[in-house]
Amino acid sequence: MNPSVILAILRRELRDVLRDRRTLITNFVMPIVFYPLLMIGMATLGKAERDRLDSTTLPVVVREEGRVLAAFDPASPSGGFAARLAEDKRLVPTSPADPDAALKSGDVLAIIDVPGDLAKRVREGVATDVAVTLFTSDPLSGEVSDAVERAVTAYRGGIAPLNRKVVDLSPPNERGAAILGGILGIILVTFALSATLLPAIDLVAGEKERGTLEALLISPASRTDIVLGKFLTVLVVATASTAVSLGSLAFSMNSMLSGLDTAVPVEISMTPLQFASIFLALVLVASLFAALGLAVSAFARSFKEAQTWLGPLMFVSFPLCFLAMPQTATLHAFACVPLTNVALLVKDMLRGQAQAFDVALVIVEMSVLAAVALAWTISLFRREDVIFREGGVPLFRRDETRRTPPATAALLAVFAAFVVGLQAGPKLLAWHPAAAIVGSQVAFFLAGVVLWKATTASGIGWIGSKPAARHVGAGVCIGLGGLLFNAQMHALRSAWFPGSSGLEDVLSKALESVVSLGVPMAFLLIAVLPGIAEETLFRGSVQPAFGTRRRWVGIVVSAVAFGVIHIVPEQILSATILGLLLGWLRASTGSLIPCMVAHVVNNGLTVLAATAAPGLAPAVGEGAFPGLSGATTRAVCLAVSAVLLAAGVGLARARVAPAPRDG
Amino acid sequence: MDPVVVVRGVAKVFDDPKRGVVEALKDVSFACRPGRIFGLLGPNGAGKTTMLRILATTLSPTRGSVVIDGVDVASDPQRARRRMGFLSGVAGLYERSTARELVGFFGELHGMSPSAIRERIDVLASLLSMGSFLDMPCGKLSDGQRQKVRLARVLVHDPPVLILDEATATLDVLVADEVMRFIESERARGKCIIFSTHVMGEVERLCDDILVVHRGAVLFGGTREALAGDGRVADAFLALLRSAAAADAASGEGAR
């Protein structure tokens, strides 16, 4: 052993490491920045969760010798203990006719049985139990159990032999689901991540390093075929590997739990639906990781470089998994947060608490994200500066020849705006309806502008050409005609299907609240802002993304997206119809200004109608028009609407005679 | 005979983050005919690999056009790739695949039927003397055997155009000779072969036409006889490069 040689090697290797910027960033800078942020984030989330639990009411039944107490009665024989229970303001004593049935139905969280001679027993040192009967599979059961434990501790003081006795009514499989559900989703995401990255790196960065990728690129296989083939390989390998790991884990847990000699048997079992949903969750998360892994390793020149670059993906993924850890975290609260939602989907499915809408949202969101990541990977494989990369290249490169955004990016922008609106909208609405409108419109406007600016080199091209006066007139006619037509559709829908989704009532109240700010403000918020922002995104940026050869595809896609973001089921159809009219107007006139005018006219009249005759307006937005009844009125309105729309079409398509040339 | 490969006014500009804008090729034009071997010569950094990658459609030219067997590579790169076989100097092999599996896989990518692939592999195995290692994993093959597998890979679809970049580098004399004899036999079959090498002996032996590039520009384009006359190609090549370097120094470009 030669110390000087060892030191020389150490010096050289350290110098090499210190000259590698990527290693420095991943191994030193990121942890220094990331872990404090992670801790702050987790502490903030933990506090928010604690605050939420502290403000949650916990309905319980308190029985004294089998007699249900309507309230925490200090005068009862066990009054001292009741007073201790009452210190936790969240515990709400209820007195249902059948406490056991109420517990089973979930109306109460627990039944607390207190001996009538509790005070005497404690005084005399007789061993006594306060029984808490509950379902431990209920996420809030722990809160009740802890509250009773605190009351017991406070009441017994010193060393009196008073204890809390938990009686768990959960069947063994639900108990198992509660235990497994809490961790399975998180394990699934982390296993899928580790099972995906290695093959993804090997199939792209590894092949670059070994010189086999270029041979494939020179073959007649298209870039799309190559990426899809590699993507499916990674997906199959990662899914199979994770499924085997999870199966082995579940089997081991089951064996371990069944081998334990416990008073409360625990069993891990799944219905076919639960199994299928977990498999679906696995495929979704593996798809996203596979696509991201391929994209990042397309940039890397070597296997090692790809590993370094994929480190941050883990830094981002783990905290998102931790969000799903609290017992009370539900899918509904995090349905739009990627990865967290997958972990919670597994948890809620195992507990039998998943809602169909939330599940659908997770599937759509994760599929869209994976599809976008895959489209990005394909675009990277087409970039020679990435495939034959020698130095640094930008992750995203704006195509300087591109005049309109790519369709994939347009759909992503709409989806992002929709998800942000869905997640932030209710919170802003609860604060003030005006905040919800401003927030959503700012999101739409930014989505449209960022989409255009990030992907094209045509300045403010989303506005299109300068409109002629007759095009503006066409906008006014179509705005008026569209409103009248949709009002009839709305009236017919109400007549045929009188039910309401409930959301429409919420929006009607919101409209009243905004109108109470005054007509100018209501006009600004409901007519002008959407007229500018929604048109910028849908007709300005999304529609042109489908090009002139697929003009009708662009019109239909932007109209449907415009309809869907209205969320209220009663509004979706009318908004889609208006979207189709505005899309046609944009395509015919080549300008966004007539669409903005039509939108402002359409929404503005709704405001005026609501102001002039509040209470009559059946809804907010494009589907609303008050005071219409009777077949004649409808026929007249439809006729007027047809005339206005025809006039709009005529004005939009009319050709102007060329101006005579001088000389 | 009409040329099979036609390159007109090709230029390639890279926006290199470290070196700035680099003009790797400047107005390069040439044509290659069937039954002839076209030598692409130049010192390191001359633009040979860039030119070959443009021919192979993995890079697109900034200006100019490339037509291979009647197909414009810019407008239909996939169809162009079906008409050529490209052996890159840095091409690797799938280490865990056998030679037969690897060649068969590329046959599948070219849309060949399983029976056509089987027949073609038999023909290539015979031509390249691959019978003894056809079913061995590529990871266990010697350098010479690996190079034969690479050749079989690019020839599996029997393309009219062969582009060979440093085809004999890393090979011992015997295998290199075997490979060169194979290239000569492909020329005799009427193939158009574009051949890039630093070994002047190979140029003397194989090339019918020669293009010399230096700093992305064409220094010479014509037959081997026109370049070297009765003398050696290596001497004529060196003389060309020295006069180009002197011209660069005089104009100040050499300090670049």
Boltz contact constraints between the chains, C-beta under 6 A:
constraints:
  - contact:
      token1: [A, 210]
      token2: [B, 92]
      max_distance: 6.0
  - contact:
      token1: [A, 211]
      token2: [B, 90]
      max_distance: 6.0
  - contact:
      token1: [A, 211]
      token2: [B, 91]
      max_distance: 6.0
  - contact:
      token1: [A, 211]
      token2: [B, 92]
      max_distance: 6.0
  - contact:
      token1: [A, 212]
      token2: [B, 92]
      max_distance: 6.0
  - contact:
      token1: [A, 212]
      token2: [B, 94]
      max_distance: 6.0
  - contact:
      token1: [A, 214]
      token2: [B, 88]
      max_distance: 6.0
  - contact:
      token1: [A, 215]
      token2: [B, 91]
      max_distance: 6.0
  - contact:
      token1: [A, 217]
      token2: [B, 58]
      max_distance: 6.0
  - contact:
      token1: [A, 218]
      token2: [B, 56]
      max_distance: 6.0
  - contact:
      token1: [A, 218]
      token2: [B, 86]
      max_distance: 6.0
  - contact:
      token1: [A, 219]
      token2: [B, 109]
      max_distance: 6.0
  - contact:
      token1: [A, 220]
      token2: [B, 78]
      max_distance: 6.0
  - contact:
      token1: [A, 220]
      token2: [B, 81]
      max_distance: 6.0
  - contact:
      token1: [A, 220]
      token2: [B, 82]
      max_distance: 6.0
  - contact:
      token1: [A, 220]
      token2: [B, 109]
      max_distance: 6.0
  - contact:
      token1: [A, 220]
      token2: [B, 110]
      max_distance: 6.0
  - contact:
      token1: [A, 221]
      token2: [B, 109]
      max_distance: 6.0
  - contact:
      token1: [A, 384]
      token2: [B, 59]
      max_distance: 6.0
  - contact:
      token1: [A, 391]
      token2: [B, 17]
      max_distance: 6.0
  - contact:
      token1: [A, 391]
      token2: [B, 18]
      max_distance: 6.0
  - contact:
      token1: [A, 392]
      token2: [B, 17]
      max_distance: 6.0
